[in-house]
Amino acid sequence: MADPYSILGVARGASEAEIKSAYRKLAKELHPDKNKDNPKAADRFSQVSNAYDLLSDKDKRARFDRGEIDADGNPTSPFGYGGGGFGGRGGNSNAYTAYGSGGHGGPEGFEFGGGGGPDLGDLFEGLFGGGKRGASGFGGDFGGAQGRGRGGRAAKGANVNYRLAVDFVDAATRATQRITLQDGKTIDVKLPLGLEQGTQMRLAGKGEQGPGGNGDAIITIEIRSHPFFTQDGHNVRLDLPITLDEAMNGAKVKVPTVEGPVMLAVPPGSSSGKTLRLKGRGFSLKNGERGDQLVTLMIDLPADDAELKEFLTRWSDRRPIRSALGG
């Protein structure tokens, strides 16, 4: 690989912020989703990502500047320098690993959460949100995880980054998703516990080929917005319109949930803003429990109802409801 500073177009003394800014600009220009008819852009994108992998790691950057490793992360000394390469796995206390039937329900080699090498999730999140998606609902980000592992092992191939758009209801219920990888193969994956916007899943060995083995596929989850549900931590929120008579007299009304409609009892005398709780109808927590659905009642008055207007000429609410506000 050419000099990483030259690839990013920064000086050798550039700050971390300058390196990050240069990478973001180039990655946005060269992203494969925006250059589908230009294969050279994908190659350039991979070079830029690999350069950022090296220069964003303080230890590797220092070793490169001292001449201990080359631009690909390979030791320049015939005896090697040890240390972690781009292809190594970092210790992430929040990661979930599944190995066959003895894991956490995912396909073999799947990790949920962090992973090895510099985490580019913060850079990719929101960077290409407006790009076109493939048939599977996501685009490939051909990023880097290329270098040399501990003990001078041969370089692994580059990681390939994907963005997977998941429907809100599927995310809440952890519905199985089918993913098409860049080699055209498809795989079914179970969404992880504790899912939230930007959660990353790592598919070991599904990245680019390299002399030291394949890199990984890193999948960033994007939860699509919903017409009336919103996510609030592990809870699902819903504003529910009710009529004045339902609020005054109480009623049983049908309420949508992520698992289908249920009947909800509206207590008599309910006001707008009153929130009712449906237990276990939200998103899954990492411990396997479920959040709740929080239903906020919203009284919907008719715009022009003669009968209601006539009634209110004979009745008014004389309670001092704004006394606490000094009114």
N, C-alpha and C positions, 0 to 999 in steps of 0.2 A: 504494500500500500504506500502511496505517496505520503509526503510529510503531512501529518494531520493538521498542523497550523495552516499550511497552504490550502488544504482542502476546504477548511472553514473560512479562509480568508482573514485570519487574525494574526496579530504579532505574537511572538513567543512569550512576551510578557503580559499578554492579555489577561484580564481579570475573569473570574468565574462568570460574572454577569455578562461580559462581552462575548465569551464563548457560547453561553447559553442563548444569547440573543442572535448570534450569527447562525447557530444551529437551527433555531426556530424559523428564521427567515428562509434558509435554504431548504429545510424539510417541507415547508409549505409550498415552495416553488416546484420542488422535484417530486412531490408525493405521487406515487403510481396511479392513484385514482384520478389525478388531474393530467396525467400524461400517458393514457392508455395506448396511444399510437407511437410512443417514443420509448423504445426499450432502453436507450442510453440513459434516459432520466432515471429509470429504476436502478441501473448500475451506479449512477452518480448518487442516488439517494442512499444506497447501501454504503458507499464510501463515506458519505457525510455522517451517517449514523455510527459507523465504526470509528471514525475520527472523534466524534463526540463521546463515544464510550470510553476512549482512552483519556482524553483531556478532561473529562468531567470527574475522573477518579484521581484524587490528589496523589495517591501513592504511585499509580502507574504513570501519571504525568511527570512526577519528579524523577522516576526511574528512566523514563524516556529522555528527559532533558539531560540527565547525567550520562546517557548513552548505554545504560544497562540493558534496555530492551529496544527492539525496533518498532516501527509504526504498526506492525501486526501484533505486538505484544510478545514477540519471541525474544528470549534472552540472547544478547549479543555475545555473552561469555560462553565458551564451549562447555562450561560446567553448569550453566543454568543458574537462575536466581530464585527458584521456588516462587512463593507468593501466589496469590489467586489470579487466574486469568479471567477473561470475559466469559468463558464457557462454564466457569465453576458455579456451584450453588451456594448462595448465602444462607446464613442461619436466620430464618424468619419465624418468630414465635407465633405469628398469626397464620402461617401457611397450613393448609390441609393437604395431605398426600394420600392418594388412593392407589393401591397395588392389587389389581385383580379383585377377586371376591372378598379378600380380607381387608379391603380399604373402607372408604366412607361412601361407597355407592357409585363412585365415578369409574370411568374406564381406566385401564391399567396405565400407570405413569402420569396421571393427572395430578396437578397441584393447584390449590386454590389460594390466592393471596399474593405474596411477594415473589421471591425467586432470586436467582443469582445475578451478579453484575449490577451495573447502575440501573435503577428503576426509572424508565422513561415514561411511566404512566402520567406523571404530572405535566409532561410536555405534550403528549398526544391528546390528553383530555381536553376537548373543546377545540383543538387545533384544526381538525378536519371534519367537524360536525356537519358542515354543509355539503360535503362531497356526496357523489352518487354511491349507492350501495349495490352490491351484486344481488343475485337471486336469493342468496342466503341471508341477506340483510346486513352485510358488513363488507368493508374493504380491507385489503391487505396492506400493512405498513411494513415494508421490508427493512427492518431495523437491524442493528448489529448486536452480536454477542460473540465476537470473534476474537481469538487470542490464544493464550496458552495457559493450561491449567497448572496446578501445583506440581512441582518437580519437573518442569520443562516438558510436559506432555504436549503432543501435537494439537494444533488449534482446532477447536470445534467450529462447525459452520455457524453462519449468522442466525440469530433469532428472526422469526417472522411475526410481526405484530398485526393483529386483526381487531376490528371493532364489531361486536355482535349486538345488533339492535333487538331487544326483547320486548314483546308486548307487556304492558303493565300487569295484566291479569296473570300471564305466564310467569312473570317475575315473582309475584306474590305467592303463587301456588307451586313454584319451582317445577314448572312443566319441562319435560325433556326437549332439548333443542337440537336440531340437525345442522351441522356446520360443514361447509364445503371448503377444504383446504386448497392452497394454491396449486397443488399437484393434481387437483380434480377429485381426490378421494373425499368421501363424506364420513362423518362420525357423529353418533348421537351422544350428547353429554347431558348430565343432570346438573341443574343449576345448584350452586353451593348454598349452605346455610349462611345466614347473616348477609344475604345479598343486598347491595346498595349500589347507587350510581357510581360507576367507575371501578367496581370490583374486577380484579384480574384473575384469570385462570391460566395455568401454564400446562401445556401439553408437551411432555418431554419427548425429544427426538423427532418432532414434526416440523423442524425448521430447515434451513439450508444445509446441504451436505458440506462436510469439511474433512480434512485428513484425520482429525481426532474424533470424528463422529458428527452426527447431525446436531444442529442447534434446536431450539424449542419453538413451539408456537405459543405466543402470549396473546390471550384473548381478553380485551377490555369490554366490559358489559355496559351498554347504554340502555337504560330503561325508558321506553317510549312514554310520552304523556298520555293521559286518558281523558275522555270527555268530561267525566264527573268525579273520578277517584283521584286523590292525591296521596303521596307518601309522606308520612310524618314520623321519621325514625323507623321503628318497626310497626307502626300503626298505619292504618288506611283511614283517610278522612273523607267524609261525604256530607255535603249540604243537601238536606232533604226538604223540599217544599211541602207545606201542609196548609190546609184551608183554615179559616178562622173558626169554623164550627168544630173541626177536628181538634184544634188547639184548646178550645173552651170545654168541650164535652168529653175529650179523650176519644181515641180510635185505635183500631188495628190496621196498619197500613203495610203494603208490600214495599220492601226495601231491597235494592240490588246489593250484592256482595261479590267478592272475587270468586266465590264458589257457587254463585247462583242466588236467586231471590229468597228472602225469608220474610216472615211476618213480624212486625215490630209494634209493641204496644206504646202508644203515645199517651202519657198521663194527662188527665183532665187539668185544665188551667195552665198548660205549657206556654211559655213565651218564646219568641224568636231568640235564638242563641243558646237555648237549652241543649246540652249534649248528652246523648244516650250512648251506651257502650254495648257492642256485640263482641263477646269474648272469643278469642281465638280465630278471628277473621282477618288478621293482618299478615305481615311478612314474618318469615321464620327468623328466629334468633340463632346465634351460633350454637347454643346449647340444645337446639331442637324445639324449643317452645315457640309459640306463635304470639305475635302482637294482636291487637284488637282492631275492630272497626269502630271509629268514633263518628256518630251520626249527629250532626248539628241541625236542629229544627229551624226552619225559616218560614214564618207565616206569610203566605202570599195572598194579599187582598185584591179583590176585583177592582179594575180601574173605574168602572162606572156602573154600580149596581143600585138601581132605584130603591129596591126593597131594603137594602142595608142602609142606605142614606135616610130613608123614611124612619127606620127603626132608631137611628142615632139622633133624630130630632127629639125623641122622647126619652133618650137615655144617654148619660155621659158618665165617665169614670172620674170620680172626684178624689181619688187617692193622691196623696202628695208624693208621687213617684220620683220627683227630682229634688226632694228635700236634702238628700245627702250631698247634692252638688251645689247647695246654697240657693236653689231655685224655689 
